[in-house]
Amino acid sequence: MKLIFLAGINLLLIAFASFTPTETEAVTEGSSTTTAIVSICGNSLVDNNEECDVPGETGEYSTTIAGRQCTANCQWGPYCGDGILQVSQTEECDDGNNDNGDFCSAICKIEPAGSGGGGTSGGGGGGGGGSTKDFGESEISVKGTGYPNRTINILLDSEQVGTVKANAEGKFDFATEASPGTASLSFWATDKFDTRSITFNTTFDVTQGAITNITGIILPPTIKLSNQNVNPGDIVTVSGQSVPNAVVELHVNKSELIERATSSSDGTWSIALDTKKLKVAEHTLKARSISGTPPITSQSSFSTALQLFVGVNGKVTTSSDLNRDAKVNLTDFSILIFWWGSNGGNSNPSADINGNGKVGIEDFSILLFNWTG
């Protein structure tokens, strides 16, 4: 048997490049020929099994197909128009193009009903109307990262549709049928210490008769305090679980103080907070995780917000109890509506319950989940 290599490729390159032998074909009796296909990522040529080859590009997210970047592995990085919903990049939909007027805009935002193309409704004739064409089932496929070996609870439009266990690296995937149109998925879990996470919500558009792919789901960290009523100068242990091997940021109040730690391979993290750095007052603490290496990083939403009383007496309330009367009811709903569409203003606790910078449907879903009446 002899190997025939592509002209101009030195045999030494095989140690640094991948090659895939094709099926061996008989040439004459007692002999055969194998062709080796050499692929070298970084040579500015799109070789076998490569989608692109642009040295120097890092695969950063692009808002357009034309601006998409190539990764170090010679595959396209994420972009608006790749047909995959990138929730970490605030995409609301992705129908595989950068066109307006098809219910998903050129920048991957949901367009209002009536913005779709197709001209006016047909005139003439009597009644009838509506197509009987079967577009098949509409499905949602989700890939995300949570706490290693923990069960993720998944809700679709506030109704639980299943659970899935994350693997040792925190990765999970899940699929379910869904009705076409705007939908809201929610995720929550309990960590290895039985502390419950905040409910992470994302709203998007489900395409009829197609699979809507959602990637980049990152479950926010859990958070707990060793003591919520302390004397000035005491050390408070703040801990929880997050996605593994991530930088966990602890934000005090409105990011007036930020402390950092790195989660372990099982996602556990801990910070010794010195209250000498804090005033004698009530403080709000919340955490988020940041994974990856700059310039390509993935950031979670904030955790549940906890209250820390330094040198003062206080009563701990839930983040949904916006008027602090130990109940979640119409009064809290009224406060939420007052701040609707804003960043939560100066309400304390913040009406921006999930800490994403905008009071909206996600916060309303969390408030309903904690409703006491």
Secondary structure as UniProt FT lines:
FT   STRAND          2..5
FT   TURN            7..8
FT   HELIX           11..15
FT   STRAND          18..21
FT   STRAND          25..26
FT   TURN            29..30
FT   STRAND          32..39
FT   TURN            41..42
FT   TURN            48..49
FT   TURN            55..56
FT   TURN            66..67
FT   TURN            72..73
FT   TURN            80..81
FT   STRAND          84..86
FT   HELIX           87..89
FT   TURN            106..107
FT   TURN            113..114
FT   STRAND          139..145
FT   TURN            148..149
FT   STRAND          151..156
FT   TURN            157..158
FT   STRAND          159..165
FT   TURN            168..169
FT   STRAND          171..177
FT   STRAND          181..190
FT   TURN            192..193
FT   STRAND          200..206
FT   TURN            208..209
FT   STRAND          211..218
FT   STRAND          224..225
FT   STRAND          229..230
FT   TURN            232..233
FT   STRAND          235..241
FT   TURN            244..245
FT   STRAND          247..252
FT   TURN            253..256
FT   STRAND          257..262
FT   TURN            265..266
FT   STRAND          268..274
FT   HELIX           275..277
FT   STRAND          281..293
FT   TURN            294..295
FT   STRAND          296..299
FT   STRAND          306..310
FT   TURN            319..320
FT   TURN            322..323
FT   HELIX           330..338
FT   TURN            339..341
FT   TURN            345..346
FT   TURN            353..354
FT   HELIX           361..369
//
